[in-house]
Amino acid sequence: MNRKNRMVYEFRPNGPGGVLTVPWHKACFHIGRSSPAAGSASNYSFDLRCNVLGDQRMVRDTFAVGMDGSTSRGAVLEHLEMVRR
């Protein structure tokens, strides 16, 4: 992410063009939650995700941002605040 030019970049080594470039105003950040592994008694895992919106404000892409999953929503909110600033 580049706060100066207000752009978000997703690097895709196998995707077309290799980099998805998104204006900040078309990126919606939220906390995602994954299900525990089948047969596992572990808790859910949370991560910071970015939805990329198209012209009709429909989600056209989603990707995780910057950190491995955490068992704490609070840790993900702290990461979001760091990204926001």
C-alpha positions as CSV (number, residue, x, y, z in Angstrom):
1,M,0.0,0.0,0.0
2,N,1.1,3.5,-0.7
3,R,-0.6,6.1,1.4
4,K,1.0,9.0,-0.6
5,N,-0.5,8.1,-3.9
6,R,-3.5,6.4,-2.2
7,M,-3.0,3.1,-4.1
8,V,-3.2,-0.6,-2.9
9,Y,-1.0,-3.1,-4.7
10,E,-1.5,-6.9,-4.8
11,F,1.4,-8.8,-6.2
12,R,0.3,-11.9,-8.2
13,P,3.3,-13.7,-9.6
14,N,1.1,-16.0,-11.7
15,G,-1.6,-13.5,-12.6
16,P,-2.1,-11.4,-15.6
17,G,0.3,-8.5,-15.4
18,G,1.7,-9.6,-12.1
19,V,0.3,-6.7,-10.0
20,L,-3.3,-5.6,-9.3
21,T,-3.3,-1.9,-8.7
22,V,-6.4,-0.5,-6.9
23,P,-7.3,3.1,-5.9
24,W,-7.7,3.4,-2.1
25,H,-11.4,4.4,-2.5
26,K,-12.2,1.1,-4.2
27,A,-10.6,-1.1,-1.5
28,C,-12.7,-2.2,1.5
29,F,-10.8,-3.7,4.4
30,H,-12.4,-6.1,6.8
31,I,-11.6,-8.9,9.2
32,G,-12.0,-12.3,7.7
33,R,-12.5,-15.5,9.6
34,S,-11.5,-19.0,8.5
35,S,-13.1,-22.2,9.7
36,P,-11.1,-24.5,12.0
37,A,-9.5,-27.5,10.2
38,A,-11.8,-30.5,9.9
39,G,-11.6,-32.6,13.1
40,S,-9.7,-29.8,14.9
41,A,-10.7,-28.4,18.3
42,S,-8.8,-25.2,17.5
43,N,-10.3,-21.8,17.4
44,Y,-11.1,-19.8,14.3
45,S,-8.3,-17.9,12.6
46,F,-8.7,-14.2,11.7
47,D,-7.0,-12.1,9.1
48,L,-7.1,-8.7,7.4
49,R,-8.8,-8.9,4.0
50,C,-9.3,-6.4,1.2
51,N,-12.3,-6.5,-1.1
52,V,-11.7,-4.7,-4.4
53,L,-14.8,-3.1,-5.7
54,G,-15.8,-2.7,-9.4
55,D,-17.7,0.1,-11.0
56,Q,-21.1,-1.1,-9.7
57,R,-19.6,-1.5,-6.2
58,M,-19.6,-5.3,-6.6
59,V,-16.7,-7.3,-5.2
60,R,-14.4,-8.3,-8.0
61,D,-11.4,-9.6,-6.0
62,T,-10.5,-10.4,-2.4
63,F,-7.0,-10.9,-0.9
64,A,-5.4,-11.1,2.6
65,V,-3.2,-8.3,3.6
66,G,0.2,-8.5,5.3
67,M,0.1,-11.0,8.1
68,D,-0.6,-14.6,8.9
69,G,-3.9,-15.5,10.5
70,S,-4.3,-14.7,14.2
71,T,-6.5,-16.3,16.8
72,S,-7.2,-12.7,18.1
73,R,-9.5,-10.2,16.4
74,G,-7.7,-7.5,18.4
75,A,-4.4,-8.3,16.8
76,V,-6.0,-8.0,13.3
77,L,-7.6,-4.6,14.3
78,E,-4.1,-3.4,15.5
79,H,-2.7,-4.4,12.1
80,L,-5.6,-2.6,10.3
81,E,-4.8,0.6,12.3
82,M,-1.1,0.4,11.4
83,V,-2.1,0.1,7.7
84,R,-4.6,2.9,8.0
85,R,-2.0,5.3,9.5
